[in-house]
């Protein structure tokens, strides 16, 4: 039995498999623009499109392919309902803070609808309600408080006990006027339109350096530069460490399985619970008679746990509760959670004058990325919205309040940084590694990350993450090396798959 047949479905995102793959050229000469946007996901492309529409000249630099990183592997819910966020915000930021969060997030949901209509984008955009549910009767008061806080913040929210789910719930917070869509089709249309407006997009162009000045300059791994008055860093996790924002975030990976379902049996709305390793449910149109059921869950820190077992548990849960056909797709998404639960969008650090960041969306990057485009464009054009301060990365009050969580996050990083080195060697020699698997091997006191392919050839690279030096671990479900400290991911030959690392794992005998 091969590794592929051990797991359900095809190892591919539905969004990637059902969209075009237009190619944009790599940067081949130094350039200059009003704004350079680093990152071609939902936050980067939304910001670039909004800025181009506002009359700014913009260059987008993407390390791989646009809308093919975190954005290409999302669940693609477009909603202002983010689990139990509003009651917490009401307590930590006051009713006004909760209201600003709701206003800005709902505006992002509605912005996608307006832009899709304006540009005529066929992206399967559908209106739906978002439900956050619990099956535990002991949590009803918690959900009633959340519904009250969400309604007080301005959303069309209520606490209900009846849903269309094929099992009973104890309580659910229902928020109307939300949406779901095909994210790549939407974003590729934005990329096409921003180019028609004079914007420039470069793929396969990894940025490795930043000089803040007048103008600012970003440097790519090829040595070419782009000069601009303003720089926006929209790389999921910032690839520059000078602001130390990674210390306020913890990486999280989620698994996704998807299977066809008869249209009459498909849920009309979107559902999520934080129970049982998290379960998120939505559907997408397949044909006249079927929809694709998409189920997300089984959270884990990159580099820990067994994603293969997580896929199996998630797939079993889906088929236990829904009359779905054989699993068609499986994939994984990565998110970063900020210690105080609010994304970081705005000036990169206290001394920044022309460098901005968008990060820490905590699993809600569709609304968060679109919101980032609106907020940063308004800021750069001199019309900063009233709710900008809520997302300001320089905020200190909430950072102090969330000090306990910050300490917990950094203690976990320290545990991996030190503890992983003290553990015994995973295997004593490369000969012990079975084909199709990887393990750490200690050679002359140094750890090597060794993968043996199906033909028996070994691929050996340094096991020290090039970000801050934590030891990577092998993810057999995705055939990759992952850093448990800050979420960097690498291919078996060391190439960077996901930051904040910008340099590959070097080859090692």
C-alpha positions as CSV (number, residue, x, y, z in Angstrom):
1,X,0.0,0.0,0.0
2,X,1.5,3.4,-1.0
3,X,1.4,6.5,1.1
4,X,-1.1,8.0,-1.3
5,X,-3.7,5.2,-0.9
6,X,-3.4,5.2,2.8
7,X,-5.0,8.6,3.0
8,X,-8.4,9.7,1.7
9,X,-8.8,11.7,-1.5
10,X,-6.4,13.4,-3.9
11,X,-3.7,15.4,-2.2
12,X,-4.7,18.8,-3.6
13,X,-6.8,21.8,-2.7
14,X,-10.1,22.0,-4.6
15,X,-9.5,25.7,-5.2
16,X,-6.1,25.0,-6.8
17,X,-7.5,22.1,-8.9
18,X,-10.5,24.0,-10.3
19,X,-8.9,27.4,-11.3
20,X,-6.6,28.6,-14.0
21,X,-2.9,28.9,-13.4
22,X,-1.8,32.0,-15.3
23,X,1.9,32.7,-15.2
24,X,3.4,36.1,-14.2
25,X,7.0,36.8,-15.0
26,X,9.8,36.8,-12.4
27,X,11.4,40.2,-11.7
28,X,14.2,40.6,-14.3
29,X,15.3,44.2,-13.7
30,X,15.3,46.8,-11.0
31,X,12.0,48.6,-10.7
32,X,10.4,51.6,-9.0
33,X,6.8,52.3,-8.0
34,X,4.7,54.2,-5.5
35,X,4.1,51.0,-3.5
36,X,5.7,47.6,-3.5
37,X,3.5,44.8,-2.0
38,X,5.4,41.7,-0.8
39,X,3.1,38.7,-1.0
40,X,0.5,37.7,-3.6
41,X,-2.2,36.1,-1.4
42,X,-5.6,37.6,-0.4
43,X,-4.1,40.4,1.7
44,X,-1.4,41.3,-0.8
45,X,-3.6,41.2,-3.9
46,X,-6.5,43.0,-2.2
47,X,-4.2,45.8,-1.1
48,X,-2.5,46.0,-4.5
49,X,-5.8,46.2,-6.3
50,X,-7.3,48.8,-4.0
51,X,-4.1,50.9,-4.3
52,X,-4.0,50.6,-8.1
53,X,-7.7,51.6,-8.2
54,X,-6.8,54.7,-6.1
55,X,-4.2,55.8,-8.7
56,X,-1.0,54.4,-7.1
57,X,1.6,52.6,-9.2
58,X,2.1,49.2,-7.6
59,X,4.5,46.2,-7.9
60,X,3.5,42.9,-6.4
61,X,6.3,40.4,-5.6
62,X,5.4,36.8,-4.8
63,X,7.9,34.2,-3.8
64,X,6.0,31.4,-5.5
65,X,2.6,31.7,-7.4
66,X,-0.1,34.2,-6.7
67,X,-3.1,33.0,-4.6
68,X,-1.3,29.6,-4.3
69,X,0.0,29.7,-0.8
70,X,-2.2,30.0,2.3
71,X,-4.9,31.6,0.2
72,X,-5.0,28.6,-2.2
73,X,-5.6,26.2,0.7
74,X,-8.2,28.0,2.8
75,X,-11.8,26.9,3.6
76,X,-12.9,30.2,1.9
77,X,-15.6,31.3,4.3
78,X,-16.1,35.0,4.0
79,X,-17.6,36.0,7.4
80,X,-17.4,38.4,10.3
81,X,-18.4,35.6,12.7
82,X,-15.1,34.3,14.1
83,X,-16.0,31.7,16.7
84,X,-16.7,33.4,20.1
85,X,-14.9,36.7,19.4
86,X,-17.4,39.4,20.3
87,X,-18.0,38.6,23.9
88,X,-14.3,38.5,24.5
89,X,-13.8,41.8,22.6
90,X,-16.6,43.4,24.6
91,X,-14.7,42.4,27.8
92,X,-11.2,43.3,26.6
93,X,-11.8,46.2,24.3
94,X,-15.2,47.4,25.4
95,X,-18.4,47.6,23.4
96,X,-16.9,50.2,21.1
97,X,-14.0,47.9,20.2
98,X,-16.3,45.0,19.5
99,X,-18.4,47.3,17.3
100,X,-15.4,48.4,15.3
101,X,-14.3,44.8,14.8
102,X,-17.8,43.9,13.5
103,X,-18.1,47.0,11.3
104,X,-14.7,46.5,9.6
105,X,-15.1,42.7,9.1
106,X,-18.6,43.0,7.8
107,X,-17.5,45.8,5.4
108,X,-14.9,43.3,4.0
109,X,-17.6,40.7,3.4
110,X,-19.7,43.2,1.5
111,X,-16.6,44.5,-0.3
112,X,-16.1,41.2,-2.0
113,X,-19.7,41.2,-3.2
114,X,-19.4,44.7,-4.6
115,X,-16.1,44.0,-6.4
116,X,-17.3,40.7,-7.8
117,X,-20.3,42.5,-9.2
118,X,-18.2,45.4,-10.6
119,X,-15.7,43.2,-12.4
120,X,-18.2,40.5,-13.3
121,X,-16.1,37.8,-11.5
122,X,-17.6,34.3,-11.6
123,X,-16.3,33.0,-8.3
124,X,-19.2,31.0,-6.9
125,X,-20.1,33.8,-4.5
126,X,-23.0,32.7,-2.4
127,X,-24.9,34.4,0.5
128,X,-25.1,32.2,3.6
129,X,-25.5,32.5,7.4
130,X,-22.6,31.6,9.6
131,X,-23.3,29.4,12.6
132,X,-20.9,28.8,15.6
133,X,-22.3,25.8,17.5
134,X,-21.8,23.7,20.6
135,X,-23.2,20.2,21.4
136,X,-22.5,20.8,25.1
137,X,-25.6,22.0,27.1
138,X,-23.3,23.4,29.7
139,X,-22.0,26.0,27.3
140,X,-25.4,27.6,26.4
141,X,-24.8,30.7,28.6
142,X,-21.5,31.2,26.8
143,X,-23.2,31.2,23.4
144,X,-26.1,33.4,24.5
145,X,-23.5,35.9,25.7
146,X,-21.7,35.8,22.3
147,X,-24.9,36.3,20.4
148,X,-25.8,39.2,22.6
149,X,-22.3,40.8,22.1
150,X,-22.4,40.2,18.3
151,X,-25.8,41.8,18.0
152,X,-24.8,44.7,20.2
153,X,-21.7,45.1,17.9
154,X,-24.0,45.6,15.0
155,X,-24.3,42.1,13.4
156,X,-27.5,40.4,12.5
157,X,-26.9,37.8,15.2
158,X,-29.1,35.6,17.4
159,X,-28.7,32.5,19.6
160,X,-30.6,29.5,18.2
161,X,-31.0,25.8,19.0
162,X,-32.2,24.5,15.7
163,X,-29.9,24.1,12.7
164,X,-29.9,22.1,9.5
165,X,-27.0,20.0,10.7
166,X,-27.7,16.2,10.8
167,X,-27.2,16.1,14.6
168,X,-28.6,18.0,17.5
169,X,-26.8,21.1,18.9
170,X,-27.2,22.6,22.3
171,X,-26.8,26.2,21.1
172,X,-25.6,28.1,18.1
173,X,-24.8,31.7,17.3
174,X,-26.3,32.5,13.9
175,X,-25.0,35.6,12.0
176,X,-26.9,36.4,8.8
177,X,-25.6,38.2,5.6
178,X,-22.3,36.3,5.4
179,X,-20.8,34.6,2.3
180,X,-18.7,31.8,0.8
181,X,-16.8,31.8,-2.5
182,X,-14.0,30.4,-4.7
183,X,-11.0,32.5,-3.5
184,X,-8.6,31.8,-6.4
185,X,-11.0,32.7,-9.1
186,X,-11.8,36.0,-7.3
187,X,-8.2,36.8,-6.7
188,X,-6.9,35.9,-10.1
189,X,-9.5,38.3,-11.5
190,X,-8.2,41.0,-9.2
191,X,-4.6,40.3,-10.4
192,X,-5.8,40.6,-14.0
193,X,-7.7,43.9,-13.4
194,X,-4.8,45.5,-11.4
195,X,-2.5,44.7,-14.3
196,X,-5.0,46.3,-16.7
197,X,-4.9,49.4,-14.5
198,X,-1.1,49.6,-14.8
199,X,-0.1,47.4,-11.8
200,X,2.7,44.9,-12.1
201,X,2.9,41.3,-10.7
202,X,6.0,39.2,-10.5
203,X,6.0,35.6,-9.4
204,X,8.9,33.3,-8.4
205,X,10.5,36.4,-6.9
206,X,11.4,35.9,-3.2
207,X,12.2,39.0,-1.2
208,X,15.1,38.7,1.3
209,X,16.0,42.2,2.3
210,X,14.3,45.5,3.2
211,X,15.9,49.0,3.5
212,X,13.7,51.6,5.1
213,X,14.4,55.1,3.7
214,X,13.4,57.6,1.2
215,X,12.6,55.7,-0.9
216,X,12.4,52.2,0.6
217,X,14.0,49.3,-1.2
218,X,13.3,45.6,-1.1
219,X,15.9,43.2,-2.4
220,X,15.2,39.8,-3.9
221,X,17.2,36.6,-3.7
222,X,18.5,37.3,-7.2
223,X,19.9,40.7,-6.0
224,X,17.4,42.8,-8.0
225,X,15.6,45.6,-6.1
226,X,12.3,47.5,-6.2
227,X,12.3,51.0,-4.9
228,X,9.1,52.6,-3.6
229,X,7.8,55.3,-1.2
230,X,5.8,52.7,0.7
231,X,6.2,48.9,1.3
232,X,3.4,46.5,2.4
233,X,4.5,43.2,3.8
234,X,1.7,40.7,3.3
235,X,3.5,37.3,3.6
236,X,1.2,35.6,6.1
237,X,4.0,35.8,8.7
238,X,6.4,38.7,8.1
239,X,9.6,37.7,6.5
240,X,11.5,40.4,8.3
241,X,12.2,40.0,12.0
242,X,12.9,43.6,13.0
243,X,9.4,44.1,14.5
244,X,9.5,40.8,16.3
245,X,5.8,40.2,15.4
246,X,6.4,36.5,15.1
247,X,6.9,36.5,18.9
248,X,3.2,37.6,19.3
249,X,1.9,34.8,17.0
250,X,1.6,31.1,17.2
251,X,1.4,28.9,14.0
252,X,-1.4,26.5,13.5
253,X,-2.1,24.0,10.8
254,X,-5.6,22.6,9.9
255,X,-6.6,19.7,7.8
256,X,-9.3,19.7,5.1
257,X,-11.3,16.9,3.4
258,X,-13.9,17.3,0.7
259,X,-16.4,14.9,-0.9
260,X,-19.4,15.2,-3.2
261,X,-22.8,15.3,-1.7
262,X,-26.3,15.3,-3.2
263,X,-27.6,18.9,-3.4
264,X,-30.7,18.1,-1.4
265,X,-28.6,16.7,1.5
266,X,-26.2,19.6,1.5
267,X,-26.2,22.3,4.3
268,X,-27.2,25.7,2.9
269,X,-25.2,27.6,5.5
270,X,-21.7,27.5,7.1
271,X,-20.9,25.9,10.5
272,X,-18.1,25.8,12.9
273,X,-17.3,24.5,16.4
274,X,-14.2,24.7,18.5
275,X,-15.0,21.3,20.0
276,X,-13.4,17.9,19.2
277,X,-10.3,19.4,17.5
278,X,-12.5,21.9,15.7
279,X,-15.0,21.1,12.9
280,X,-15.9,23.5,10.2
281,X,-18.5,22.7,7.5
282,X,-19.5,24.4,4.3
283,X,-20.3,23.4,0.7
284,X,-19.4,24.6,-2.8
285,X,-21.3,24.1,-6.1
286,X,-20.2,21.1,-8.2
287,X,-23.0,20.6,-10.8
288,X,-26.7,20.7,-11.0
289,X,-27.2,17.8,-8.7
290,X,-24.3,17.8,-6.4
291,X,-22.3,20.1,-4.1
292,X,-18.8,19.6,-2.6
293,X,-18.9,19.1,1.2
294,X,-15.8,20.8,2.7
295,X,-14.9,19.8,6.3
296,X,-12.0,21.4,8.2
297,X,-10.5,20.5,11.6
298,X,-7.8,18.6,13.5
299,X,-5.7,21.6,14.4
300,X,-2.0,21.0,15.2
301,X,1.2,22.9,15.5
302,X,3.5,22.5,12.4
303,X,6.1,19.9,13.1
304,X,4.1,18.1,15.8
305,X,1.5,15.3,15.8
306,X,0.6,12.9,13.1
307,X,-1.3,14.6,10.2
308,X,-2.1,11.2,8.7
309,X,-4.2,10.2,11.7
310,X,-5.8,13.6,11.7
311,X,-6.9,13.2,8.1
312,X,-8.4,9.8,8.9
313,X,-10.3,11.1,11.9
314,X,-11.6,14.1,10.0
315,X,-12.7,11.9,7.1
316,X,-14.4,9.5,9.4
317,X,-16.3,12.3,11.1
318,X,-17.5,13.7,7.8
319,X,-18.8,10.3,6.5
320,X,-20.3,9.5,9.9
321,X,-22.5,12.6,9.9
322,X,-23.1,13.3,6.2
323,X,-24.2,11.0,3.3
324,X,-21.2,12.1,1.3
325,X,-19.5,10.1,-1.5
326,X,-15.9,9.0,-1.6
327,X,-13.5,11.7,-0.5
328,X,-12.3,13.7,-3.5
329,X,-9.7,16.1,-2.1
330,X,-7.6,16.6,1.0
331,X,-5.3,19.5,1.9
332,X,-4.0,21.5,4.8
333,X,-4.2,25.2,5.6
334,X,-1.9,27.2,7.9
335,X,-2.8,30.1,10.1
336,X,-1.2,32.3,12.7
337,X,-3.0,33.3,15.9
338,X,-2.1,36.6,17.5
339,X,-1.9,36.6,21.3
340,X,-4.8,39.0,21.8
341,X,-6.9,37.6,19.0
342,X,-6.9,40.6,16.7
343,X,-5.0,40.8,13.4
344,X,-1.9,43.1,13.0
345,X,-2.6,45.5,10.2
346,X,-0.8,48.9,10.0
347,X,2.7,50.4,10.5
348,X,5.3,47.6,10.8
349,X,6.9,48.8,14.0
350,X,6.9,52.0,16.2
351,X,9.5,53.7,14.1
352,X,8.1,52.8,10.7
353,X,7.0,55.6,8.5
354,X,6.6,53.9,5.1
355,X,6.5,50.2,5.9
356,X,3.2,48.4,6.7
357,X,2.2,44.9,7.5
358,X,-0.9,42.6,7.4
359,X,-0.7,39.4,9.3
360,X,-2.1,37.3,12.2
361,X,-5.6,36.6,10.7
362,X,-6.1,33.6,13.0
363,X,-8.0,31.4,10.5
364,X,-10.1,34.2,9.1
365,X,-7.9,35.5,6.3
366,X,-10.6,35.9,3.7
367,X,-12.4,38.8,5.5
368,X,-9.1,39.8,7.2
369,X,-7.2,40.0,3.9
370,X,-9.8,42.1,2.2
371,X,-10.1,44.3,5.3
372,X,-6.3,44.8,5.1
373,X,-6.6,46.0,1.6
374,X,-9.2,48.6,2.5
375,X,-7.4,49.7,5.7
376,X,-3.9,50.1,4.2
377,X,-5.2,51.8,1.1
378,X,-7.1,54.3,3.2
379,X,-4.1,54.9,5.4
380,X,-1.7,55.4,2.4
381,X,-4.1,57.8,0.7
382,X,-4.7,59.9,3.9
383,X,-8.2,58.7,4.9
384,X,-7.5,56.4,7.8
385,X,-10.7,54.7,9.1
386,X,-11.9,55.1,12.7
387,X,-11.3,51.5,13.4
388,X,-7.6,51.4,12.3
389,X,-6.4,51.6,15.9
390,X,-8.0,48.3,16.7
391,X,-5.6,46.5,14.3
392,X,-2.5,48.7,14.8
393,X,0.5,46.4,15.3
394,X,2.0,49.0,17.7
395,X,-0.8,48.6,20.2
396,X,0.5,48.1,23.7
397,X,-2.5,48.0,26.0
398,X,-3.8,44.7,24.6
399,X,-0.3,43.2,24.5
400,X,0.1,43.8,28.2
401,X,-3.4,42.4,28.9
402,X,-2.5,39.3,26.9
403,X,0.9,38.9,28.6
404,X,0.1,35.4,30.0
405,X,-0.7,34.1,26.6
406,X,2.5,35.7,25.2
407,X,4.5,33.9,27.9
408,X,2.8,30.6,27.1
409,X,3.5,31.0,23.4
410,X,7.2,31.8,24.0
411,X,7.6,29.0,26.6
412,X,6.4,26.6,23.9
413,X,8.9,28.0,21.4
414,X,11.7,27.6,24.1
415,X,10.5,24.1,24.8
416,X,11.0,23.1,21.1
417,X,14.2,25.1,20.7
418,X,15.9,23.4,23.7
419,X,13.9,20.2,24.2
420,X,14.1,19.0,20.7
421,X,17.9,19.1,20.9
422,X,17.9,17.1,24.0
423,X,15.8,14.3,22.6
424,X,17.6,11.2,21.4
425,X,18.3,10.9,17.7
426,X,15.2,9.8,15.8
427,X,17.2,7.2,14.0
428,X,20.8,6.1,14.3
429,X,21.6,6.2,10.6
430,X,19.9,7.0,7.3
431,X,19.8,3.2,6.5
432,X,17.0,2.9,9.0
433,X,14.7,5.4,7.2
434,X,12.0,3.6,5.1
435,X,11.3,4.7,1.5
436,X,8.8,7.6,1.4
437,X,9.6,8.8,4.9
438,X,12.0,11.1,6.7
439,X,13.7,11.4,10.1
440,X,16.4,13.4,11.9
441,X,19.9,11.8,12.1
442,X,22.7,13.1,14.3
443,X,26.0,13.2,12.3
444,X,29.1,14.3,14.2
445,X,27.0,16.2,16.7
446,X,24.9,17.9,14.1
447,X,21.3,17.1,13.2
448,X,20.5,16.3,9.6
449,X,17.0,16.1,8.1
450,X,17.0,13.1,5.9
451,X,14.3,12.0,3.5
452,X,14.4,8.7,1.6
453,X,12.4,8.8,-1.6
454,X,10.4,5.9,-3.1
455,X,13.4,4.9,-5.2
456,X,15.6,4.7,-2.1
457,X,17.6,7.8,-2.7
458,X,18.4,10.0,0.3
459,X,18.0,13.8,0.5
460,X,19.9,15.3,3.4
461,X,19.7,18.9,4.5
462,X,20.4,20.7,7.7
463,X,17.7,20.2,10.4
464,X,18.1,23.8,11.7
465,X,15.4,26.1,10.5
466,X,17.0,29.1,8.7
467,X,14.6,31.5,10.5
468,X,15.8,31.2,14.1
469,X,17.4,27.8,14.4
470,X,14.7,25.5,15.8
471,X,14.9,21.9,14.7
472,X,12.4,20.9,12.0
473,X,10.3,17.7,12.0
474,X,9.0,15.6,9.2
475,X,5.3,15.7,8.1
476,X,4.7,12.4,6.3
477,X,1.2,13.4,5.2
478,X,2.5,16.4,3.2
479,X,6.1,15.2,2.6
480,X,7.7,18.3,4.1
481,X,9.9,19.5,6.9
482,X,8.2,21.8,9.4
483,X,9.4,24.1,12.1
484,X,7.3,23.9,15.3
485,X,8.5,27.3,16.6
486,X,7.2,29.7,14.0
487,X,5.7,27.6,11.3
488,X,8.3,27.7,8.5
489,X,7.9,24.8,6.1
490,X,10.5,23.3,3.7
491,X,10.5,20.7,0.9
492,X,12.6,17.5,1.2
493,X,15.5,19.2,-0.7
494,X,15.3,22.2,1.6
495,X,13.4,24.7,-0.5
496,X,11.2,27.2,1.4
497,X,7.5,26.3,1.1
498,X,6.3,28.7,3.7
499,X,7.9,31.5,5.8
500,X,8.9,33.3,7.9
501,X,12.1,31.7,6.7
502,X,13.4,33.1,3.5
503,X,16.5,30.9,3.0
504,X,16.4,27.2,2.2
505,X,17.7,24.4,4.5
506,X,21.3,24.0,3.2
507,X,22.4,20.6,1.9
508,X,24.2,18.4,4.4
509,X,26.0,15.1,3.9
